[in-house]
Amino acid sequence: MNNANYSVSKKSEEKMITQKRMVTSLYLVLLACLLAVSAACSGPAQDREEPGSEREQQTLEENQVKLSAEAIKTFGLEVTELKPVKIKQELPVPGEIQFNPQTYVRLTARIAGRVEELLVYEGYSVKEGQTVLRLFSLPFIEAVSELKLARERYEKLLRLNSTEREAASALVSSARKKLALMGLNTEEIEASGAAEEEDLLFPVTSPLSGQVIKCDLLKGERVEAGSVLMEIASLDKLWVEARIQEKDLSLISPGQTAVVTVAAFPGHTYQGQIIYISPVLEASTRTVRARVEVNNQQGELRPGMFAEVTVFLPQIESLAVPEEAVQIISGQPVVFVAENQGIFTVRKIETGNGIRGWRPVLSGLAEGESYVSRGAFILKSELLKGTFGEE
């Protein structure tokens, strides 16, 4: 009985092993079929991709990009024919605001004396001929007394009809000239001759209308002849010292219009004109000083400010392309020339310096050729990355 059970169990085990072997074999067959099918499917895909890769490599080698009409419209590409363009040239140079020496004075004392009346201080506005201070001065009192005596003697001799009246008249003229040399005008001389001795103060007047820039005097201070009393300047017209590089000297000349801007007032411009160009080149900076006279009616400009000076040069006519049309590839400036059926070819060109958004074309592109004037950056990206066309 036991032997019979053992025999049955052994047969069952052999049957299970046989079934497992059959399942394993079937699984291997199915796996082999799947691999074969996968290889068959993947083969054509590779064949389809390889020509595309070769075509992309060919495009890069030939420096061409192809876009569909829809892509061209979407990216906003514009194609323009190369034509002569009238360009207004500008030359930007650095500068510095300075006083105009023609309207700047250091007021000095013509005679020695003591400051008896100080009528203006630093920052005050003054008019031409306005009295700014008065001095108590013995030389002035002596000169006025001399004039009074000479005049009295002349009038007396004139009444007597004396032959000495001509000599007396000469003395009056001499006394008047002495006061004129002290800086007094005709009215002031007449007024001083009629004033009482205790009221005689020497008037110091401003020679121009402007503003007191500096005044270190105090009332009661003693001054000597020739000492500086104060500094007065008119700021309506200032000078700007511009620095012109040696290579740009041929572009500028006196009389050219210039515009001045300063950082303190962005957006504000101040009209000026070149009035002088130095004949000397400074060796340390390799620049030449050019003087620009600029209007400052609003008083916004201040001497000592740094400025940007833009000199307007004569207008030129040249074959030129917009600056955005010029792209840099491998260190070379290029443009994209429009071919047929949405094909754009890279063309190396030589350009001049940018002028107000334009680049003069020196070589590489002929008049009448069509180029991409807007959207060249997209073509450059397409050329380098090869992504826009697929998208």
C-alpha positions as CSV (number, residue, x, y, z in Angstrom):
1,M,0.0,0.0,0.0
2,N,2.8,2.4,0.8
3,N,4.7,1.4,-2.3
4,A,1.6,2.2,-4.4
5,N,1.3,5.7,-2.9
6,Y,5.0,6.4,-3.4
7,S,4.7,5.4,-7.1
8,V,1.7,7.8,-7.6
9,S,3.5,10.7,-5.9
10,K,6.6,10.2,-8.0
11,K,4.6,10.3,-11.2
12,S,2.8,13.5,-10.1
13,E,6.1,15.2,-9.4
14,E,7.6,14.2,-12.7
15,K,4.4,15.5,-14.5
16,M,4.7,18.9,-12.7
17,I,8.4,19.2,-13.7
18,T,7.5,18.5,-17.3
19,Q,4.8,21.1,-17.3
20,K,7.2,23.7,-15.8
21,R,9.8,23.0,-18.5
22,M,7.1,23.4,-21.2
23,V,6.0,26.8,-19.7
24,T,9.6,28.0,-19.5
25,S,10.2,27.0,-23.1
26,L,7.0,28.8,-24.2
27,Y,8.1,31.9,-22.3
28,L,11.5,31.9,-24.0
29,V,9.8,31.5,-27.4
30,L,7.5,34.4,-26.7
31,L,10.4,36.6,-25.5
32,A,12.3,35.8,-28.6
33,C,9.4,36.8,-30.7
34,L,8.9,40.1,-28.9
35,L,12.6,41.0,-29.3
36,A,12.4,40.2,-33.0
37,V,9.3,42.4,-33.4
38,S,11.0,45.2,-31.4
39,A,14.1,45.0,-33.5
40,A,11.9,45.1,-36.7
41,C,10.0,48.1,-35.5
42,S,13.1,50.1,-34.2
43,G,15.0,49.5,-37.4
44,P,12.9,51.8,-39.7
45,A,12.7,54.5,-36.9
46,Q,16.4,54.7,-36.9
47,D,16.4,54.8,-40.6
48,R,14.0,57.7,-40.5
49,E,16.0,59.6,-37.9
50,E,19.4,59.2,-39.5
51,P,18.5,61.1,-42.6
52,G,17.1,63.9,-40.4
53,S,20.3,64.1,-38.4
54,E,22.3,64.2,-41.5
55,R,20.1,66.9,-42.9
56,E,20.5,68.9,-39.7
57,Q,24.2,68.5,-39.8
58,Q,24.2,69.5,-43.5
59,T,22.2,72.7,-42.6
60,L,24.7,73.7,-40.0
61,E,27.6,73.1,-42.4
62,E,25.9,75.1,-45.1
63,N,24.9,77.9,-42.6
64,Q,21.3,77.8,-43.6
65,V,18.0,77.8,-41.7
66,K,14.6,76.9,-43.0
67,L,11.4,78.0,-41.5
68,S,7.8,77.5,-42.6
69,A,5.7,80.5,-43.6
70,E,3.7,80.1,-40.4
71,A,6.8,80.1,-38.2
72,I,8.1,83.2,-40.1
73,K,4.8,85.0,-39.3
74,T,4.7,83.8,-35.7
75,F,8.3,85.0,-35.0
76,G,7.6,88.4,-36.7
77,L,10.6,88.1,-39.1
78,E,10.9,91.1,-41.5
79,V,12.9,91.0,-44.7
80,T,14.3,94.2,-46.2
81,E,16.4,95.2,-49.2
82,L,19.7,96.8,-48.6
83,K,19.5,100.5,-49.5
84,P,21.3,103.7,-48.8
85,V,20.2,105.3,-45.5
86,K,20.6,108.9,-44.4
87,I,22.2,108.8,-40.9
88,K,22.6,111.7,-38.5
89,Q,26.0,111.1,-36.9
90,E,26.6,111.7,-33.2
91,L,29.9,111.7,-31.2
92,P,29.4,111.2,-27.4
93,V,32.3,112.4,-25.3
94,P,32.8,113.1,-21.6
95,G,33.0,116.7,-20.3
96,E,33.0,118.9,-17.2
97,I,31.0,122.0,-16.5
98,Q,33.1,125.1,-15.8
99,F,32.6,128.8,-15.2
100,N,32.6,131.1,-18.2
101,P,35.6,133.4,-17.5
102,Q,33.9,136.1,-19.7
103,T,31.2,136.4,-17.0
104,Y,33.3,135.7,-13.9
105,V,35.2,138.4,-11.9
106,R,37.3,138.6,-8.8
107,L,36.3,142.0,-7.4
108,T,39.4,143.6,-5.9
109,A,40.0,146.8,-3.9
110,R,41.4,149.6,-5.9
111,I,42.4,151.5,-2.7
112,A,43.1,150.5,0.9
113,G,40.5,151.0,3.5
114,R,38.2,149.5,6.1
115,V,34.9,147.7,5.3
116,E,32.3,150.1,6.7
117,E,29.2,148.7,5.0
118,L,28.9,145.1,3.6
119,L,25.7,145.1,1.5
120,V,25.8,141.5,0.0
121,Y,27.0,138.1,1.0
122,E,27.7,134.8,-0.7
123,G,24.7,133.6,-2.7
124,Y,23.2,137.1,-3.2
125,S,22.1,138.1,-6.7
126,V,23.5,141.4,-7.9
127,K,23.0,143.8,-10.8
128,E,25.6,145.5,-12.9
129,G,26.6,148.8,-11.2
130,Q,25.0,147.8,-7.9
131,T,27.0,148.9,-4.8
132,V,28.1,145.8,-2.9
133,L,30.2,147.4,-0.1
134,R,31.6,150.8,1.1
135,L,35.0,151.5,2.4
136,F,36.3,154.1,4.8
137,S,39.4,155.2,2.9
138,L,41.8,158.1,3.7
139,P,43.2,158.1,0.1
140,F,39.7,158.5,-1.2
141,I,38.9,161.3,1.2
142,E,42.1,163.1,0.2
143,A,41.3,162.8,-3.5
144,V,37.7,164.1,-3.0
145,S,39.1,167.0,-0.9
146,E,41.6,167.8,-3.7
147,L,38.8,167.9,-6.2
148,K,36.7,170.2,-4.1
149,L,39.6,172.6,-3.6
150,A,40.5,172.6,-7.3
151,R,36.9,173.2,-8.3
152,E,36.4,176.1,-5.8
153,R,39.6,177.8,-7.1
154,Y,38.6,177.4,-10.7
155,E,35.1,178.9,-10.0
156,K,36.7,181.8,-8.2
157,L,39.2,182.5,-11.0
158,L,36.4,182.1,-13.5
159,R,34.4,184.9,-11.8
160,L,37.5,187.1,-11.8
161,N,38.2,186.3,-15.4
162,S,41.7,185.6,-14.4
163,T,44.3,184.3,-16.9
164,E,45.0,181.5,-14.4
165,R,41.6,179.9,-14.9
166,E,43.0,177.5,-17.6
167,A,45.6,176.1,-15.2
168,A,42.9,175.8,-12.5
169,S,40.7,173.9,-15.0
170,A,43.6,171.5,-15.6
171,L,43.8,170.8,-11.9
172,V,40.1,170.0,-11.7
173,S,40.5,167.6,-14.6
174,S,43.5,166.0,-12.9
175,A,41.5,165.5,-9.6
176,R,38.6,164.0,-11.5
177,K,40.9,161.5,-13.3
178,K,42.4,160.5,-10.0
179,L,39.0,159.5,-8.7
180,A,38.2,157.8,-12.0
181,L,41.3,155.6,-11.6
182,M,39.9,154.5,-8.3
183,G,36.9,153.0,-10.1
184,L,34.3,155.8,-9.8
185,N,32.1,156.7,-12.7
186,T,31.1,160.2,-13.6
187,E,27.9,160.2,-11.4
188,E,29.8,158.9,-8.4
189,I,32.5,161.5,-8.9
190,E,29.9,164.3,-8.9
191,A,28.2,162.8,-5.9
192,S,31.4,162.5,-3.9
193,G,32.3,166.1,-4.7
194,A,29.0,167.3,-3.3
195,A,29.1,165.1,-0.1
196,E,30.1,166.1,3.3
197,E,33.5,164.9,4.5
198,E,32.0,162.8,7.3
199,D,29.8,161.0,4.8
200,L,32.6,160.1,2.4
201,L,32.7,156.3,1.9
202,F,34.3,154.7,-1.1
203,P,31.6,152.7,-3.1
204,V,32.6,149.3,-4.6
205,T,30.2,148.3,-7.3
206,S,29.6,145.0,-9.2
207,P,30.9,145.1,-12.8
208,L,28.2,142.6,-14.0
209,S,24.9,141.0,-13.2
210,G,25.2,137.6,-11.6
211,Q,25.6,135.9,-8.2
212,V,28.1,136.3,-5.4
213,I,30.0,133.1,-5.6
214,K,32.4,133.7,-2.8
215,C,32.8,136.4,-0.1
216,D,35.0,136.0,3.0
217,L,34.8,139.6,4.2
218,L,33.5,140.8,7.5
219,K,32.3,144.3,8.4
220,G,35.2,146.3,9.9
221,E,37.9,144.2,8.2
222,R,40.9,146.1,6.8
223,V,41.7,145.6,3.1
224,E,44.7,146.6,1.1
225,A,44.8,147.8,-2.5
226,G,44.6,144.9,-4.8
227,S,43.1,142.4,-2.3
228,V,40.2,140.2,-3.4
229,L,36.9,141.4,-1.9
230,M,34.5,138.8,-3.5
231,E,33.9,136.7,-6.6
232,I,30.9,137.3,-8.8
233,A,29.7,135.2,-11.7
234,S,26.9,135.0,-14.2
235,L,25.7,131.4,-14.7
236,D,23.4,132.1,-17.7
237,K,26.1,130.8,-20.0
238,L,28.7,128.2,-18.9
239,W,31.6,126.4,-20.6
240,V,31.8,122.7,-20.9
241,E,35.3,121.2,-21.4
242,A,34.9,118.1,-23.6
243,R,37.6,115.6,-24.1
244,I,38.0,114.5,-27.8
245,Q,40.0,111.3,-28.5
246,E,42.8,111.6,-31.0
247,K,41.0,109.3,-33.6
248,D,37.9,111.6,-33.6
249,L,39.6,114.9,-34.2
250,S,38.8,114.9,-37.9
251,L,35.1,114.7,-37.1
252,I,34.8,118.0,-35.1
253,S,35.2,121.6,-35.9
254,P,34.2,125.0,-34.3
255,G,30.5,125.9,-34.8
256,Q,29.1,122.4,-34.5
257,T,26.0,122.0,-32.4
258,A,26.3,119.9,-29.2
259,V,23.9,118.8,-26.5
260,V,24.9,118.4,-22.9
261,T,23.3,116.1,-20.3
262,V,24.1,115.6,-16.6
263,A,23.3,112.8,-14.2
264,A,21.6,115.2,-11.8
265,F,18.8,116.0,-14.2
266,P,18.0,112.9,-16.3
267,G,16.0,113.6,-19.4
268,H,17.0,117.3,-19.5
269,T,19.2,118.5,-22.4
270,Y,21.1,121.8,-22.7
271,Q,21.9,123.2,-26.2
272,G,25.4,124.4,-26.9
273,Q,28.0,125.0,-29.6
274,I,31.7,124.2,-29.9
275,I,33.5,127.5,-29.8
276,Y,37.1,126.4,-29.4
277,I,39.3,123.3,-30.0
278,S,42.7,123.2,-28.4
279,P,45.7,123.0,-30.8
280,V,47.6,120.8,-28.2
281,L,47.1,117.1,-27.6
282,E,47.6,116.1,-24.0
283,A,50.1,113.3,-23.9
284,S,48.8,111.7,-20.6
285,T,45.2,111.2,-21.9
286,R,45.7,111.3,-25.7
287,T,42.8,113.7,-25.9
288,V,42.2,117.3,-27.1
289,R,40.1,119.8,-25.1
290,A,37.1,121.2,-26.9
291,R,35.1,124.1,-25.4
292,V,31.3,124.0,-25.6
293,E,29.4,127.1,-24.6
294,V,26.0,126.1,-23.3
295,N,22.9,128.0,-22.2
296,N,21.9,127.7,-18.5
297,Q,19.0,130.0,-18.2
298,Q,17.3,127.8,-15.6
299,G,20.4,127.7,-13.5
300,E,20.4,123.8,-13.2
301,L,24.0,123.3,-14.4
302,R,26.7,124.0,-11.8
303,P,30.4,124.3,-12.4
304,G,32.3,121.1,-11.4
305,M,29.5,118.7,-12.6
306,F,30.5,115.9,-14.9
307,A,28.6,115.9,-18.2
308,E,28.0,113.9,-21.3
309,V,28.5,115.9,-24.4
310,T,26.9,114.7,-27.7
311,V,28.4,116.5,-30.8
312,F,26.2,116.4,-33.9
313,L,28.3,115.5,-36.9
314,P,27.4,116.1,-40.6
315,Q,24.7,113.8,-42.0
316,I,26.0,110.9,-44.1
317,E,24.3,108.6,-46.7
318,S,25.5,105.0,-46.6
319,L,24.4,101.4,-47.2
320,A,23.4,100.4,-43.6
321,V,21.4,97.8,-41.7
322,P,19.7,98.1,-38.3
323,E,21.9,97.0,-35.4
324,E,19.5,94.2,-34.5
325,A,20.0,92.7,-37.9
326,V,23.7,92.1,-37.2
327,Q,24.4,89.0,-35.1
328,I,27.7,87.6,-33.8
329,I,28.5,84.0,-34.7
330,S,32.0,82.6,-33.9
331,G,33.2,86.1,-33.3
332,Q,32.1,87.4,-36.7
333,P,29.3,89.9,-37.5
334,V,26.8,88.2,-39.8
335,V,23.3,88.9,-41.3
336,F,20.8,86.4,-42.6
337,V,20.1,86.7,-46.3
338,A,16.6,85.6,-47.5
339,E,16.6,82.8,-50.1
340,N,13.6,81.0,-51.7
341,Q,11.0,78.9,-49.8
342,G,11.8,80.2,-46.3
343,I,15.5,79.4,-46.4
344,F,17.9,82.0,-44.8
345,T,21.6,81.9,-45.3
346,V,24.2,83.3,-43.0
347,R,26.4,85.9,-44.6
348,K,29.5,87.4,-43.0
349,I,29.8,91.1,-43.4
350,E,32.1,94.0,-42.4
351,T,30.4,97.0,-40.7
352,G,31.4,100.3,-39.3
353,N,30.6,101.6,-35.8
354,G,27.0,101.8,-34.8
355,I,25.3,105.2,-35.5
356,R,21.9,105.9,-34.0
357,G,20.7,102.3,-34.3
358,W,22.3,101.7,-37.8
359,R,25.4,99.8,-38.9
360,P,27.1,101.0,-42.1
361,V,27.9,98.0,-44.4
362,L,31.4,98.1,-45.7
363,S,31.5,94.7,-47.4
364,G,29.7,91.3,-47.6
365,L,26.3,92.5,-48.7
366,A,25.4,94.3,-51.9
367,E,22.8,96.9,-52.5
368,G,19.4,95.4,-53.3
369,E,20.0,92.1,-51.6
370,S,17.3,91.0,-49.2
371,Y,18.2,90.4,-45.5
372,V,16.4,89.8,-42.3
373,S,16.1,93.2,-40.6
374,R,14.0,92.0,-37.7
375,G,14.1,88.7,-35.9
376,A,17.7,87.8,-36.8
377,F,18.3,86.6,-33.2
378,I,15.6,83.9,-33.7
379,L,17.4,82.6,-36.8
380,K,20.7,82.6,-34.9
381,S,19.1,80.5,-32.2
382,E,17.6,78.1,-34.8
383,L,21.0,77.8,-36.4
384,L,22.8,77.0,-33.2
385,K,20.2,74.9,-31.4
386,G,18.0,73.5,-34.2
387,T,14.9,73.7,-32.1
388,F,12.6,76.3,-33.5
389,G,11.9,74.5,-36.8
390,E,10.9,71.3,-35.0
391,E,8.6,73.2,-32.7
